[in-house]
Amino acid sequence: MALPVLSSSGVKFRRVLAHFPQELSLAFAYGSGVFRQAGPSAGHSENNMLDFVFAVDDAVTWHMMNLLKNKSHYSFLKVFGPKQISNIQSYGAGIYYNTLVPCNGRMIKYGVISTDALIDDLLHWRTLYVAGRLQKPVKILTQNENGKLQAALISNLKSAVTAAFLMLPESFSEEDLYMQIAGLSYSGDFRMIIGEDRSKVQNIVKPNVPYFQKLYSNILQDCPQVVYKHHLGRLEIDKSPEGQFTQLMALPKNLQQKITSLVDPPGKNRDVEEILLQVAHDPDCGLVVHQGISGIVRSSSIVQSAKTILTAGAKKSVTYSAKKLYKMTKGWLKKTS
């Protein structure tokens, strides 16, 4: 899972990590401050905010220790103590963000998620919030020997490939695949309408194809349903109803449930396998899968964004949103110029 970044920045990230309680099952850095991106962020990675996610086995204890070390990172919610902070963390995508935090001369943002909530999202796509970030290249900073977590990380990558296959034609390029995978967690995200550069997926993938290959090449080579012509950068998949049914049956449980609720009329209560077989024969199978993913992402992104007003505080929320809007506008102006 660990991938090299474009500059020798491992020490920089470890120095940031040293400011926090060390009881972490997984810590990773992601985003334009870690991997070069095209678009408005290009060439300014040293000025971009560094984004981190920390997975912890005991959220209450971790927040208690972090409040002792870094009380200023928290909004007014710090007065309610670690238990209430952990309760708020459990809503939406199950992650609690502290944002616009000065650290070692850089601005950072870090999210805290429980290990169990992370594993659940990786396996079942409950929210696709952190699971979606881990479908793209990240810089793993520390990871303990949790076998269940390691298996869930791999399962999430395989699920991303399966979902992308269902939305792609019979033949496509590796870049097409990675664009589809990178876009999964943005499907239905209202922030892609207000607050994010709409070319974000393309900006992520194009400069980082080698890093996507490091994540996915073994999975593609071992997949019986794809012909992976690595030397040509092309792939061919089985788009027969039988092939699509196999892929639908391999999707995460929550996505399967979203698909069945879209297709099955209320009150019919047909078996999930029967409904997915119907979808496999539908010419719009890929569209149905996309709608199911959008439904998962939309609800979690709305709740998570609303939660940010509490976790960041009003002033930081306005500042952070203004930065996002500026990047979106800058990207739009660049496209139209």
C-alpha positions as CSV (number, residue, x, y, z in Angstrom):
1,M,0.0,0.0,0.0
2,A,2.8,2.4,0.7
3,L,3.8,4.5,-2.3
4,P,6.7,6.9,-2.9
5,V,5.7,10.5,-3.4
6,L,7.2,12.9,-6.0
7,S,9.7,14.4,-3.6
8,S,11.6,13.0,-0.6
9,S,9.0,14.3,1.9
10,G,8.8,11.3,4.3
11,V,10.7,13.1,7.0
12,K,8.4,16.2,6.7
13,F,5.3,14.1,7.2
14,R,6.8,12.1,10.2
15,R,7.7,15.5,11.8
16,V,4.0,16.4,11.6
17,L,3.0,13.1,13.0
18,A,5.3,13.6,16.0
19,H,2.9,16.3,17.2
20,F,0.1,13.9,17.8
21,P,-0.7,10.9,20.1
22,Q,1.0,7.9,18.6
23,E,-1.8,5.3,19.2
24,L,-2.6,5.0,15.5
25,S,-3.7,1.9,13.6
26,L,-3.2,3.8,10.3
27,A,-2.1,7.3,9.3
28,F,-1.8,8.6,5.8
29,A,-1.3,11.9,3.9
30,Y,-3.2,12.7,0.7
31,G,-4.1,15.4,-1.7
32,S,-2.3,18.1,-3.7
33,G,0.2,18.8,-0.8
34,V,1.5,15.3,-1.3
35,F,1.0,14.3,-4.9
36,R,1.4,16.7,-7.8
37,Q,-1.9,17.7,-9.5
38,A,-2.7,19.4,-12.7
39,G,-4.9,22.5,-12.8
40,P,-4.9,25.4,-10.2
41,S,-2.7,23.5,-7.7
42,A,0.0,22.7,-10.2
43,G,3.4,23.9,-9.2
44,H,2.4,25.2,-5.8
45,S,2.5,22.0,-3.7
46,E,4.6,23.7,-1.1
47,N,1.8,26.2,-0.5
48,N,-1.0,23.7,-0.4
49,M,-2.5,22.5,2.8
50,L,-1.3,19.1,3.9
51,D,-4.2,16.6,4.5
52,F,-4.0,13.7,6.9
53,V,-6.2,10.9,8.1
54,F,-5.6,9.1,11.5
55,A,-7.4,5.8,12.3
56,V,-7.5,5.1,16.0
57,D,-8.8,2.1,17.9
58,D,-10.2,4.2,20.8
59,A,-11.5,7.6,19.7
60,V,-12.4,8.9,23.1
61,T,-8.9,8.1,24.5
62,W,-7.2,9.5,21.5
63,H,-9.1,12.8,21.6
64,M,-8.5,13.0,25.3
65,M,-4.7,12.8,24.7
66,N,-4.9,15.1,21.8
67,L,-6.8,17.7,23.7
68,L,-4.0,17.7,26.3
69,K,-1.3,18.2,23.5
70,N,-3.2,20.2,21.0
71,K,-6.3,21.9,22.5
72,S,-6.0,24.9,20.2
73,H,-6.7,22.7,17.2
74,Y,-10.3,22.2,18.2
75,S,-13.3,24.5,17.8
76,F,-15.6,25.5,20.7
77,L,-16.5,21.8,20.9
78,K,-13.4,21.2,23.1
79,V,-15.4,22.5,26.1
80,F,-17.6,19.4,25.9
81,G,-14.7,17.0,26.2
82,P,-13.5,13.9,24.3
83,K,-16.6,11.8,24.7
84,Q,-18.9,14.4,23.0
85,I,-16.2,15.0,20.3
86,S,-16.2,11.3,19.6
87,N,-20.0,11.2,19.5
88,I,-20.0,14.0,16.9
89,Q,-17.3,12.1,15.0
90,S,-19.6,9.2,14.5
91,Y,-22.1,11.2,12.4
92,G,-21.9,11.5,8.7
93,A,-18.8,9.8,7.3
94,G,-17.6,8.9,10.8
95,I,-14.6,11.2,10.7
96,Y,-13.8,14.3,12.8
97,Y,-11.7,17.0,11.0
98,N,-9.6,19.7,12.5
99,T,-8.7,22.1,9.7
100,L,-6.4,25.1,9.1
101,V,-4.0,24.0,11.8
102,P,-0.5,25.6,11.7
103,C,2.2,22.9,12.1
104,N,5.9,23.1,11.2
105,G,5.4,26.2,9.0
106,R,2.6,24.6,7.0
107,M,-1.2,24.6,7.3
108,I,-2.6,21.1,7.9
109,K,-6.0,19.4,8.1
110,Y,-6.4,16.1,9.9
111,G,-9.3,13.8,10.2
112,V,-9.8,11.2,13.0
113,I,-11.8,8.0,12.3
114,S,-12.2,4.9,14.4
115,T,-10.5,1.8,13.1
116,D,-13.8,-0.1,13.1
117,A,-15.6,2.6,11.2
118,L,-12.8,2.7,8.6
119,I,-12.9,-1.1,8.1
120,D,-16.7,-0.9,7.7
121,D,-16.4,1.8,5.1
122,L,-13.6,-0.1,3.2
123,L,-15.6,-3.4,3.1
124,H,-19.1,-2.2,2.6
125,W,-18.9,1.4,1.3
126,R,-21.1,2.8,4.1
127,T,-20.1,6.4,3.1
128,L,-17.3,6.0,0.6
129,Y,-15.7,9.0,2.3
130,V,-12.4,7.7,3.6
131,A,-12.7,4.5,1.5
132,G,-12.8,6.8,-1.6
133,R,-9.6,8.6,-0.6
134,L,-7.9,5.2,-0.2
135,Q,-8.9,4.3,-3.8
136,K,-6.4,7.0,-5.0
137,P,-2.7,7.2,-4.3
138,V,-1.9,8.2,-0.7
139,K,1.3,8.3,1.4
140,I,1.1,5.8,4.2
141,L,2.9,7.1,7.2
142,T,2.3,4.4,9.7
143,Q,0.2,1.2,9.8
144,N,0.0,-1.4,12.6
145,E,-0.2,-5.2,12.2
146,N,-4.0,-5.3,12.0
147,G,-4.7,-8.1,9.5
148,K,-8.4,-7.2,9.3
149,L,-7.6,-3.6,8.3
150,Q,-5.0,-4.8,5.7
151,A,-7.5,-7.1,4.1
152,A,-10.1,-4.4,4.1
153,L,-7.7,-2.0,2.3
154,I,-7.2,-4.5,-0.5
155,S,-10.9,-5.4,-0.7
156,N,-11.6,-1.7,-1.2
157,L,-9.3,-1.5,-4.2
158,K,-10.8,-4.6,-5.7
159,S,-14.3,-3.2,-5.2
160,A,-13.2,0.1,-6.9
161,V,-12.0,-1.9,-10.0
162,T,-15.3,-3.9,-10.1
163,A,-17.5,-0.8,-9.9
164,A,-15.4,0.9,-12.6
165,F,-15.6,-2.1,-14.9
166,L,-19.4,-1.9,-14.7
167,M,-19.4,1.7,-15.9
168,L,-16.9,1.3,-18.7
169,P,-17.2,0.0,-22.2
170,E,-15.8,-3.3,-23.4
171,S,-12.4,-1.9,-24.3
172,F,-10.7,1.1,-22.7
173,S,-7.4,2.6,-21.6
174,E,-5.7,2.4,-18.3
175,E,-6.2,6.1,-17.9
176,D,-9.9,5.7,-18.5
177,L,-10.0,3.1,-15.7
178,Y,-8.2,5.3,-13.3
179,M,-10.4,8.3,-14.1
180,Q,-13.4,6.2,-13.4
181,I,-12.0,4.9,-10.1
182,A,-10.8,8.4,-9.0
183,G,-14.3,9.8,-9.7
184,L,-16.2,7.2,-7.6
185,S,-16.1,9.1,-4.4
186,Y,-17.0,12.4,-6.1
187,S,-20.2,11.0,-7.7
188,G,-23.1,12.8,-6.2
189,D,-20.9,15.0,-4.0
190,F,-22.6,18.4,-3.9
191,R,-19.2,20.0,-3.3
192,M,-18.4,19.2,-6.9
193,I,-21.1,21.8,-7.8
194,I,-20.1,24.4,-5.2
195,G,-16.6,24.4,-3.7
196,E,-14.5,22.0,-5.8
197,D,-12.7,22.4,-9.2
198,R,-14.9,20.4,-11.6
199,S,-11.8,19.2,-13.4
200,K,-10.6,17.7,-10.1
201,V,-10.6,14.0,-11.2
202,Q,-8.7,14.7,-14.3
203,N,-6.2,16.9,-12.4
204,I,-5.6,14.0,-9.9
205,V,-5.2,11.2,-12.5
206,K,-3.2,12.7,-15.3
207,P,0.1,13.5,-13.4
208,N,-0.2,10.4,-11.3
209,V,-0.9,7.4,-13.6
210,P,2.3,5.6,-12.4
211,Y,1.0,5.8,-8.8
212,F,-2.4,4.4,-9.8
213,Q,-0.5,1.6,-11.6
214,K,1.3,0.7,-8.4
215,L,-2.0,0.4,-6.6
216,Y,-3.9,-1.6,-9.2
217,S,-1.6,-3.5,-11.5
218,N,-1.5,-6.7,-9.4
219,I,-5.3,-6.6,-9.0
220,L,-5.7,-6.2,-12.8
221,Q,-3.2,-9.0,-13.6
222,D,-5.0,-11.4,-11.2
223,C,-8.6,-10.5,-12.4
224,P,-10.1,-13.4,-14.5
225,Q,-12.6,-11.1,-16.1
226,V,-10.1,-8.7,-17.8
227,V,-7.5,-8.9,-20.5
228,Y,-4.8,-6.5,-19.3
229,K,-2.5,-5.5,-22.1
230,H,0.0,-3.7,-19.9
231,H,2.5,-2.9,-22.6
232,L,-0.3,-1.1,-24.6
233,G,-2.0,0.4,-21.6
234,R,-5.3,-1.1,-22.8
235,L,-7.9,-3.4,-21.1
236,E,-10.8,-5.5,-22.3
237,I,-13.6,-6.8,-20.1
238,D,-16.5,-9.2,-20.2
239,K,-19.6,-7.1,-20.8
240,S,-22.0,-10.1,-21.2
241,P,-24.9,-10.3,-18.8
242,E,-23.2,-13.2,-17.1
243,G,-20.0,-11.2,-16.7
244,Q,-21.8,-8.2,-15.3
245,F,-23.8,-10.3,-12.9
246,T,-20.6,-11.7,-11.5
247,Q,-19.3,-8.2,-11.0
248,L,-22.6,-7.0,-9.4
249,M,-22.5,-9.8,-7.0
250,A,-18.9,-8.8,-6.0
251,L,-19.9,-5.2,-5.1
252,P,-19.8,-4.0,-1.5
253,K,-23.0,-4.8,0.4
254,N,-24.2,-1.2,0.8
255,L,-23.9,-0.5,-2.9
256,Q,-25.9,-3.6,-3.7
257,Q,-28.6,-2.5,-1.4
258,K,-28.7,1.0,-3.0
259,I,-29.0,-0.6,-6.5
260,T,-31.8,-2.9,-5.4
261,S,-33.7,0.0,-3.9
262,L,-33.4,1.9,-7.2
263,V,-34.7,-1.0,-9.3
264,D,-37.1,-2.9,-7.1
265,P,-40.6,-1.3,-6.8
266,P,-41.7,-0.7,-3.1
267,G,-43.5,-3.6,-1.6
268,K,-42.1,-6.2,-4.0
269,N,-39.2,-7.3,-1.7
270,R,-37.5,-9.5,-4.3
271,D,-34.3,-11.3,-3.5
272,V,-31.1,-9.2,-4.0
273,E,-29.6,-11.8,-6.4
274,E,-32.8,-11.8,-8.5
275,I,-32.7,-8.0,-8.8
276,L,-29.0,-7.9,-9.7
277,L,-29.5,-10.5,-12.4
278,Q,-32.1,-8.1,-13.9
279,V,-29.7,-5.2,-13.7
280,A,-27.0,-7.3,-15.4
281,H,-29.2,-7.7,-18.4
282,D,-30.1,-4.0,-18.5
283,P,-28.4,-1.9,-21.2
284,D,-28.2,0.9,-18.6
285,C,-26.5,-1.3,-16.0
286,G,-23.5,1.1,-15.7
287,L,-25.9,4.0,-15.1
288,V,-27.7,2.2,-12.4
289,V,-24.4,1.4,-10.6
290,H,-23.4,5.1,-10.9
291,Q,-26.7,6.2,-9.4
292,G,-26.2,3.8,-6.5
293,I,-22.8,5.2,-5.8
294,S,-24.1,8.8,-6.1
295,G,-26.7,8.0,-3.5
296,I,-24.1,6.8,-1.0
297,V,-21.8,9.8,-1.6
298,R,-24.5,12.5,-1.6
299,S,-25.9,11.8,1.8
300,S,-22.5,11.4,3.6
301,S,-21.0,14.5,1.9
302,I,-23.9,16.7,3.0
303,V,-23.9,15.5,6.6
304,Q,-20.1,15.7,6.7
305,S,-20.0,19.2,5.3
306,A,-22.7,20.4,7.8
307,K,-20.6,18.8,10.6
308,T,-17.6,20.9,9.5
309,I,-19.3,24.1,10.7
310,L,-19.2,22.6,14.2
311,T,-15.8,20.9,14.1
312,A,-14.0,23.8,12.4
313,G,-15.9,26.7,13.9
314,A,-17.6,29.5,11.9
315,K,-14.5,31.5,11.1
316,K,-12.4,28.5,9.9
317,S,-15.4,27.2,7.9
318,V,-15.8,30.4,6.0
319,T,-12.0,30.6,5.4
320,Y,-11.8,27.0,4.2
321,S,-14.9,27.3,2.0
322,A,-13.5,30.6,0.5
323,K,-10.2,28.8,-0.4
324,K,-12.2,26.0,-2.1
325,L,-14.3,28.4,-4.1
326,Y,-11.2,30.3,-5.2
327,K,-9.6,27.1,-6.5
328,M,-12.9,26.2,-8.3
329,T,-13.1,29.6,-9.9
330,K,-9.5,29.6,-10.9
331,G,-9.9,26.2,-12.6
332,W,-13.0,27.4,-14.4
333,L,-11.3,30.5,-15.7
334,K,-8.3,28.5,-16.9
335,K,-10.6,26.2,-18.9
336,T,-12.5,29.1,-20.5
337,S,-9.4,31.2,-21.3
